[in-house]
Amino acid sequence: MSNGVPLLIISGSMGAGKTTVLSEVSDLLAEEHLPHGAIDLDWLGVMYPSQGEHGGRLLFASLAAIWPCYKSAGRLVVARVVEDRSELKHYEEAVPGAEVVVCRLTASTVTMRDRLRVREPGLFQLKALARSTELDSILKKSRAEDFVVNNDAGRSITEVAREVLMGAGWL
């Protein structure tokens, strides 16, 4: 029996559905009465002016600061892009004892663009659309994930979230 902290990272390109799946994963865990914390990490590292590479330090310093509030849950699921496995050391430092598993969500370019057009109706939309395509290519090449789950249009979010949890060995 491990004394570590199960930490599931839901990764994927912009528009792949990380935040939506995170929410459904949390709901499924609650339905099973499994204690957990769930955090969308994208907002923990936002600051203007941009901190460039220091923005990552801000994100992980923020995660380390709030982890004690979640520690009693015993497990943590987060949504955040993982472009390279070398990034996992930052999670392990912020969450001592973390046993990290990375799930990459995939979806077709059309599905991701459709989602982004709805989610990003303002100034950021063109950048988001371009970054989504670029990021999808990076993630395919890096293979930073432990397993992949398809979250394309037409799949039930509950079915996708359940597959994520099963892939992580949490259900």
C-alpha positions as CSV (number, residue, x, y, z in Angstrom):
1,M,0.0,0.0,0.0
2,S,1.4,3.4,-1.0
3,N,1.7,6.4,1.2
4,G,1.9,8.7,-1.8
5,V,-0.6,11.2,-3.0
6,P,-2.4,10.1,-6.2
7,L,-2.2,13.1,-8.6
8,L,-4.1,12.8,-11.9
9,I,-3.3,15.5,-14.5
10,I,-5.8,15.9,-17.3
11,S,-3.8,17.3,-20.2
12,G,-4.6,18.1,-23.8
13,S,-4.6,20.9,-26.3
14,M,-6.8,24.0,-26.0
15,G,-10.4,22.9,-26.7
16,A,-9.8,19.2,-25.9
17,G,-12.1,19.5,-22.9
18,K,-9.7,19.5,-19.9
19,T,-11.8,21.7,-17.7
20,T,-15.1,20.1,-18.6
21,V,-13.7,16.6,-18.0
22,L,-12.1,17.7,-14.7
23,S,-15.5,18.8,-13.5
24,E,-17.2,15.5,-14.5
25,V,-14.3,13.5,-13.0
26,S,-14.9,15.3,-9.7
27,D,-18.6,14.6,-9.9
28,L,-18.0,10.9,-10.5
29,L,-15.5,10.6,-7.6
30,A,-18.0,12.4,-5.3
31,E,-20.7,9.9,-6.5
32,E,-18.4,7.1,-5.4
33,H,-17.7,8.9,-2.1
34,L,-14.0,9.1,-2.9
35,P,-12.3,12.1,-1.2
36,H,-10.4,14.3,-3.7
37,G,-9.5,17.8,-4.6
38,A,-10.0,19.2,-8.1
39,I,-8.2,22.2,-9.4
40,D,-8.2,23.9,-12.9
41,L,-4.6,25.1,-12.8
42,D,-4.7,27.5,-15.7
43,W,-5.8,30.3,-13.5
44,L,-3.2,29.9,-10.8
45,G,-0.4,31.3,-13.0
46,V,-2.2,34.2,-14.7
47,M,-0.6,37.6,-14.1
48,Y,-0.2,40.7,-16.2
49,P,2.3,41.7,-17.4
50,S,3.2,38.1,-18.3
51,Q,5.9,36.5,-16.2
52,G,7.2,34.5,-19.2
53,E,8.9,31.4,-17.9
54,H,8.4,32.8,-14.4
55,G,4.7,32.3,-14.8
56,G,5.3,28.6,-14.4
57,R,7.0,29.3,-11.1
58,L,4.0,31.4,-10.0
59,L,1.6,28.5,-10.9
60,F,3.6,25.9,-8.9
61,A,4.2,28.2,-6.0
62,S,0.5,28.8,-5.9
63,L,-0.2,25.1,-6.1
64,A,2.3,24.4,-3.2
65,A,0.6,27.2,-1.2
66,I,-2.9,25.8,-1.6
67,W,-2.0,22.1,-1.4
68,P,-2.2,22.0,2.4
69,C,-5.9,23.0,2.1
70,Y,-6.5,19.9,-0.1
71,K,-4.2,17.5,1.6
72,S,-6.8,15.9,3.8
73,A,-8.6,14.7,0.6
74,G,-5.7,12.4,-0.1
75,R,-5.9,12.6,-3.9
76,L,-5.8,15.4,-6.4
77,V,-7.0,15.8,-10.0
78,V,-5.9,18.8,-12.0
79,A,-6.4,20.2,-15.5
80,R,-3.3,21.6,-17.1
81,V,-1.3,21.0,-20.3
82,V,1.8,18.9,-19.9
83,E,4.0,19.5,-22.9
84,D,7.0,17.5,-21.6
85,R,7.4,14.9,-18.8
86,S,10.2,17.0,-17.3
87,E,7.5,19.3,-16.1
88,L,6.2,16.6,-13.7
89,K,9.0,17.4,-11.2
90,H,7.3,20.7,-10.5
91,Y,4.1,18.9,-9.5
92,E,6.1,16.6,-7.3
93,E,7.7,19.5,-5.5
94,A,4.4,21.4,-5.1
95,V,2.6,18.3,-3.8
96,P,5.0,16.3,-1.7
97,G,4.6,12.5,-2.3
98,A,2.7,13.0,-5.5
99,E,2.4,9.9,-7.6
100,V,1.6,11.5,-11.0
101,V,-0.4,10.0,-13.8
102,V,-1.0,12.1,-16.9
103,C,-4.0,11.6,-19.2
104,R,-4.0,13.4,-22.5
105,L,-7.4,14.2,-24.0
106,T,-7.7,14.3,-27.7
107,A,-10.3,15.6,-30.1
108,S,-10.3,16.5,-33.8
109,T,-9.1,19.8,-34.9
110,V,-12.7,20.7,-36.0
111,T,-14.1,19.8,-32.5
112,M,-11.4,21.8,-30.7
113,R,-11.9,24.8,-33.0
114,D,-15.7,24.7,-32.5
115,R,-15.3,24.6,-28.7
116,L,-12.8,27.5,-28.8
117,R,-15.0,29.6,-30.9
118,V,-17.7,29.3,-28.2
119,R,-15.4,29.6,-25.2
120,E,-13.2,32.4,-26.5
121,P,-15.6,34.9,-28.2
122,G,-13.4,37.9,-27.6
123,L,-9.9,39.2,-28.2
124,F,-8.1,36.0,-27.4
125,Q,-10.0,33.8,-29.9
126,L,-7.5,34.0,-32.9
127,K,-4.5,33.3,-30.6
128,A,-6.4,30.4,-29.0
129,L,-7.2,28.9,-32.4
130,A,-3.6,29.1,-33.5
131,R,-2.2,27.8,-30.2
132,S,-4.6,24.9,-30.2
133,T,-3.2,23.6,-33.5
134,E,0.4,24.2,-32.4
135,L,-0.1,22.6,-29.0
136,D,-1.8,19.6,-30.5
137,S,1.3,18.9,-32.7
138,I,3.6,19.4,-29.7
139,L,1.6,17.0,-27.5
140,K,1.5,14.3,-30.2
141,K,5.3,14.4,-30.6
142,S,6.2,14.7,-26.9
143,R,4.0,11.8,-25.7
144,A,4.2,13.2,-22.1
145,E,1.1,11.2,-21.1
146,D,0.7,7.8,-19.5
147,F,-2.5,7.2,-21.5
148,V,-4.8,8.9,-24.0
149,V,-8.6,9.3,-24.0
150,N,-10.6,10.5,-27.0
151,N,-13.0,13.4,-26.1
152,D,-14.3,14.2,-29.6
153,A,-17.7,15.5,-30.3
154,G,-20.5,12.9,-29.9
155,R,-19.0,11.2,-26.8
156,S,-20.8,11.6,-23.5
157,I,-18.8,13.6,-21.0
158,T,-19.6,11.1,-18.3
159,E,-18.3,8.2,-20.5
160,V,-15.1,10.2,-21.2
161,A,-14.6,11.0,-17.5
162,R,-15.2,7.4,-16.5
163,E,-12.6,6.3,-19.0
164,V,-10.1,8.8,-17.6
165,L,-10.6,7.5,-14.1
166,M,-10.4,3.9,-15.2
167,G,-7.1,4.7,-17.1
168,A,-5.7,6.2,-13.9
169,G,-6.8,3.2,-11.9
170,W,-9.1,5.3,-9.7
171,L,-12.3,3.4,-10.5
